[in-house]
Amino acid sequence: MPVTLDQMEGVLSFIDSVKRYKRPADRWTAPSRAGRQRGMTEILAGPDCTDMAEVRAGVDSLDRELIALLRRRFDYMDAAARLKPERGHVRDEARKAQVIAQARAAAEAQGLPGADIALLWEQLVEASIAYELAAFDRRP
């Protein structure tokens, strides 16, 4: 699926924010019900949360981890752009389908909605392709 100029601008804006992201400390703490009187507490596992502040702290912590993982993924896109001999090799529909199918299967194995994860991965792969094309075009 071709990427429109608006989509490309959105992807580039997203990528720029990923590049500016700094990895947080390995342990992050947030206020919790108990912590309101004692200070801060560790992030709890979802099933252990007893209020929305704990849930939100956990989600925010995971979002930071996801951004760090996206940074690592896009580093591989930089490598691919550097290694591929021609711009036309950036888009590989067979590889795209394989990546999305693998994500869907892995999601379903974890009890997640495969169709929804496949849609997320479609967007992720398209963003990765757009990023890689831009990286390829910056080559000397």
N, C-alpha and C positions, 0 to 999 in steps of 0.2 A: 504494500500500500504506500503510495507516494506521500511525502510529508509536505504540508503547506507551509508557506512563509510564517504564518501565525504560529503553527505548531513548532516550527524550528526555533522561533524566538522564545517560545515558552520553554522548550527543551534547553536552549542555551542559557536562559535565566536560571533554570533549575540546576544545570551543571555548574554555573558560576557559584551558586550557593553551596553546592557540594564541595567545590574546590576550596571555598573559604572556611568550611567546617573544620573545627579543631576537635580532636578526640578528647572527650572528658576523662577525668580520672577513672580508674578501673572500678572504684566503688563510689557510688553516688548515693546520697541520702536525701530524704525528703521528710517534711513534717507528717506525722501520722496522728491518729487519735491519741495514742499513748505518748507520742513524742511532744505533744503540745505542752506538757508539763515538764518533760525531761529533756527537751531539745530535739535531736534528730534521730531517726531510726533507719535501718537498712530497707532497701526495696523488698517488698514481700512478693512471693509467688501469687499469681492470680487467685487460686483457691483459698489462700490465707488472708486475703484482704477482707476487712470488715467495714470499710467506709469508702466513699468516693474519692477522698483525698489520697488514700493508699492506691486505689485503682489508677487514678490519674498519674500519680508519681511513677507507677510501674509502666504505664503506657508511654509516658514521656521518656523514661529511661530506655525503653526498647526502641523508640523512634530515633534516639541518638545513636544507638547501636546499628540500626538499619542504615542510617546515613553514612556511618563509618564503613559499613560493608559495601554500600553503593560506591563510595570513593574507591575502594579496592577494585570493584568491578570495572569502573571507568578507567582505572589504571591499565587494565587489560585491554580496553578499547584503544588507549593510547599506543600500547605495544602492537596491537593488530594493525593500526593505521601506519605504524612505522615499518612493519614487516611485509604488508601486502604490496605486491608489485604494481598493481593498477587500481585506480579508484573504483572501477567496475566490480572489483572483487569484494568490496566492502559489504554490499547487500548479497546475502546468501540465503535464499528462501528455504532451501532444504534444511540448513542449519537452524534457521529461525524456527521452523516447525518442530525440529528435534528438541530444541531448548524449551519451547512452550509445552510440548508433550511430556518432557521429563519433569517440569515444574508441576504440571497437573497431576501426574502420577504420584510424585512425592507428597503433594498436598493431600491427595485422597488417602494415601497411606497413613497420614497423620490425622485423618478425620476432618479435614478442611474441605470446603466446597470447591471441587476441582474446576468447575466452569468459571467461577469468580476469580480463582487464582490464575487460570489461563488468560483471562482478560487483563489482569494486572501485568502478567508477564508479556503479553502482546505490547502493552504500553512501554514496559521496561526495555524490551528488545528494540522497539522502534526508537526510543530515546537513545539507546546505546548506538544504534546505527547512525542516527543523526549526529551524535557526538563524534563517532569515528570518522564520518565523512568530513566534518569540520576539522578534525585533527589531521586527516589526510591532506586536506586543502592547505593546511599551514606548513606542510613539509617544504623544505628548501628545494 
